């Protein structure tokens, strides 16, 4: 009986001790100067939102150009400005019609791949999008594609010309038709219909078609450059053909002329 009485007297004390324990511990923590820190979420939501961050075209049928469309919207509460699009390859040529977007406004840009300028097989391209909504931010979109075997080949895929005098410089672009002939009909031969350049002072001419020993057709485009204005100039050679799959072929062109200071010194 005495043991039961002692157990009965001990039980209320245990309850009081358990109830007071959190209060005592808080006094100890306060006295020691240790304060609990609030949890900070370091993942901030992007205010530039894309419909899709990855465009995967898989293995599409052959054609001259493939496009990946990236549509976006300002999903924040502040205006934003896109300062730069930085593609992994300059050939992707992304362009924006406008750069500033109020909340709720949106736009789009495209990444372009020209099949004749790239090797066949799987490719993955990226584009860094730099923007500012009150502080600098950056996001990335991706474009994946498996290009079919080359049927129309362009060599070289791009041209860089250094022109530091008034003497004409001529370069050749060879376009070769590797398309297999279908069994049920003759193959329409690829013909170059027109060749121009986006730089007005570059002359472009189409050479005669030639056939190699196995019957593949090749045509050359002659690019002549003279009287280059000072500085660096970027443009494109545009070749139009009679085949819808390859209706327009483009070759990036960069021409390096004299620097403005060198040109001024030469004319003095």
VOKOL-691930 format. One record per residue (C-alpha): z, x, y; residue in one letter. Coordinates in steps of 0.05 Angstrom, whole numbers, plus 5000, padded with zeros to 4 digits. Each point is the difference from the previous one (the first is absolute). Example, Ala and Ser with C-alpha at 12.3 -4.5 7.8 and 13.67 -1.06 7.14 Angstrom:
BEGIN
515652464910a498750275069s
! end
This chain:
BEGIN
500050005000x501750565048x493150324986x496649355018x503949955065x498050715018x492749844986x500449385043x502950405058x494650544993x494049535002x500849755073x500850725023x493450194967x496449435035x502850205068x498050734988x492949814981x499449565062x502650545047x495950574970x493549885039x503949955065x503750654986x493550364982x496649765064x505950285041x499350674964x492450035014x501049815073x505450525009x495650554970x494349845049x494949844946x495449425018x495049644957x492850105024x495249425003x494150014951x493650175038x493349784973x495350585013x493849634975x496749685060x494649474992x493050215023x497649575057x492850144981x498849604937x493750044957x497249464954x499350554948x501750735002x495550184941x492849784990x497550164930x492749844988x500050264929x493150194976x495149585041x492449974989x495850515036x498549915074x499450445061x506749845032x506849754979x505049695048x507549924997x502749495050x507150085027x502449415041x506650065037x504749625046x505750155048x505849674963x505250265048x502849735065x497450565045x492850205019x497250594962x494550505011x496050354945x499250715025x495850304944x496749894933x500150644958x495649944938x500450504943x492550105009x496149955065x494349664962x504449374995x498849895074x505349475016x499349675069x504249525040x497149525051x506849965035x506650374994x505449575033x502849384966x505249505024x504849684949x496049574953x493350315017x495950384949x493650364985x496350394946x496450644984x495750254943x499650634959x492850154981x497650414941x492650164994x498350114927x494550505011x504850455038x505450034947x500450244928x500349484945x506649834966x506949775024x501950115073x506249845040x500150015075x505649905050x500749845073x506250135041x501149485054x504150265059x502949475047x505549885050x504249375009x505250335044x500750604955x494850404962x498649754929x495150144944x497449634940x494650134948x494549604966x496050224938x493049884974x498250114926x493249974969x496150284941x493150175024x494249914951x495650574976x495650275055x493449655004x497950225069x502550695019x500550295070x500750755009x503450255041x504849425008x501450225072x497150485051x503450495048x495550375048x502050555049x495150045058x501650525053x493050115029x493849605019x496150184936x498849394954x504049974936x497249614941x504049764940x497749624938x503349414965x497449874929x500349294972x498749944925x498949364960x503650044933x499649264983x497949874927x493849584991x501649304972x496849834933x497049335022x496650215065x497650615038x505050335046x498849905074x499750705029x505050165054x496450105066x503050245065x497749505053x503450275062x504550575021x503750055066x506150345030x505649715042x499550615045x494049895045x498150735006x499550114925x493049924970x499349724929x493749974958x498549784928x496450494954x495249834944x502549774933x500150514944x501149934925x503550504955x498050184928x503549384970x497249525051x505949905046x498049875072x502850395058x498849935074x502550445056x502349825069x498950545052x505350045055x498250425061x505150175053x498850325067x502749985072x507049824977x504749785055x506550415006x505749824953x500749684931x495849394982x501049544940x494549534977x496349744939x493150064969x498049294982x494749924945x497249314982x496749884933x496049454964x505449894947x505449485017x505450374961x498850605044x497449665062x503450485047x502350714985x504250405050x501550745005x505650225047x497650525051x504150475043x496750455052x503950565033x497050215066x502550505051x506949875029x499649725072x502750665028x494850424962x494549545023x502250065072x500350764996x493050034970x497149595057x503250425055x
! end
